[in-house]
């Protein structure tokens, strides 16, 4: 299971680098239709915007894949739970001291 998670993370990380660089390269070398009709300023803005959007799409896809991962419910250790419940129900020394000081003030 761990190898699959690492593989998905690696693939998503690679696409987070490849997709925006491919978009920027395509715009700068006029591989995309209509990019030659744009002014340099508009081409820079559009290519940068699309590159950022592509990274967000990859992140959303990775989150969607992570949400699809099977999640086995983790059962806590019964001894730990018993100790935690016992520690909650036991009065602490500070609480008894403060209640005794309140009684003295009354």
Secondary structure as a PSIPRED ss2 file (coil, helix, strand):
# PSIPRED VFORMAT (PSIPRED V4.0)

   1 X C   1.000  0.000  0.000
   2 X H   0.000  1.000  0.000
   3 X H   0.000  1.000  0.000
   4 X H   0.000  1.000  0.000
   5 X H   0.000  1.000  0.000
   6 X H   0.000  1.000  0.000
   7 X H   0.000  1.000  0.000
   8 X H   0.000  1.000  0.000
   9 X H   0.000  1.000  0.000
  10 X H   0.000  1.000  0.000
  11 X H   0.000  1.000  0.000
  12 X H   0.000  1.000  0.000
  13 X H   0.000  1.000  0.000
  14 X H   0.000  1.000  0.000
  15 X H   0.000  1.000  0.000
  16 X H   0.000  1.000  0.000
  17 X H   0.000  1.000  0.000
  18 X H   0.000  1.000  0.000
  19 X H   0.000  1.000  0.000
  20 X H   0.000  1.000  0.000
  21 X H   0.000  1.000  0.000
  22 X H   0.000  1.000  0.000
  23 X H   0.000  1.000  0.000
  24 X H   0.000  1.000  0.000
  25 X H   0.000  1.000  0.000
  26 X H   0.000  1.000  0.000
  27 X H   0.000  1.000  0.000
  28 X H   0.000  1.000  0.000
  29 X C   1.000  0.000  0.000
  30 X C   1.000  0.000  0.000
  31 X C   1.000  0.000  0.000
  32 X C   1.000  0.000  0.000
  33 X C   1.000  0.000  0.000
  34 X C   1.000  0.000  0.000
  35 X H   0.000  1.000  0.000
  36 X H   0.000  1.000  0.000
  37 X H   0.000  1.000  0.000
  38 X C   1.000  0.000  0.000
  39 X C   1.000  0.000  0.000
  40 X H   0.000  1.000  0.000
  41 X H   0.000  1.000  0.000
  42 X H   0.000  1.000  0.000
  43 X H   0.000  1.000  0.000
  44 X H   0.000  1.000  0.000
  45 X H   0.000  1.000  0.000
  46 X H   0.000  1.000  0.000
  47 X H   0.000  1.000  0.000
  48 X H   0.000  1.000  0.000
  49 X H   0.000  1.000  0.000
  50 X H   0.000  1.000  0.000
  51 X H   0.000  1.000  0.000
  52 X H   0.000  1.000  0.000
  53 X H   0.000  1.000  0.000
  54 X H   0.000  1.000  0.000
  55 X H   0.000  1.000  0.000
  56 X H   0.000  1.000  0.000
  57 X H   0.000  1.000  0.000
  58 X H   0.000  1.000  0.000
  59 X H   0.000  1.000  0.000
  60 X H   0.000  1.000  0.000
  61 X H   0.000  1.000  0.000
  62 X H   0.000  1.000  0.000
  63 X H   0.000  1.000  0.000
  64 X H   0.000  1.000  0.000
  65 X H   0.000  1.000  0.000
  66 X H   0.000  1.000  0.000
  67 X H   0.000  1.000  0.000
  68 X H   0.000  1.000  0.000
  69 X C   1.000  0.000  0.000
  70 X C   1.000  0.000  0.000
  71 X C   1.000  0.000  0.000
  72 X C   1.000  0.000  0.000
  73 X C   1.000  0.000  0.000
  74 X C   1.000  0.000  0.000
  75 X C   1.000  0.000  0.000
  76 X C   1.000  0.000  0.000
  77 X C   1.000  0.000  0.000
  78 X H   0.000  1.000  0.000
  79 X H   0.000  1.000  0.000
  80 X H   0.000  1.000  0.000
  81 X H   0.000  1.000  0.000
  82 X H   0.000  1.000  0.000
  83 X H   0.000  1.000  0.000
  84 X H   0.000  1.000  0.000
  85 X H   0.000  1.000  0.000
  86 X H   0.000  1.000  0.000
  87 X H   0.000  1.000  0.000
  88 X H   0.000  1.000  0.000
  89 X H   0.000  1.000  0.000
  90 X C   1.000  0.000  0.000
  91 X C   1.000  0.000  0.000
  92 X C   1.000  0.000  0.000
  93 X H   0.000  1.000  0.000
  94 X H   0.000  1.000  0.000
  95 X H   0.000  1.000  0.000
  96 X H   0.000  1.000  0.000
  97 X H   0.000  1.000  0.000
  98 X H   0.000  1.000  0.000
  99 X H   0.000  1.000  0.000
 100 X H   0.000  1.000  0.000
 101 X H   0.000  1.000  0.000
 102 X H   0.000  1.000  0.000
 103 X H   0.000  1.000  0.000
 104 X H   0.000  1.000  0.000
 105 X H   0.000  1.000  0.000
 106 X C   1.000  0.000  0.000
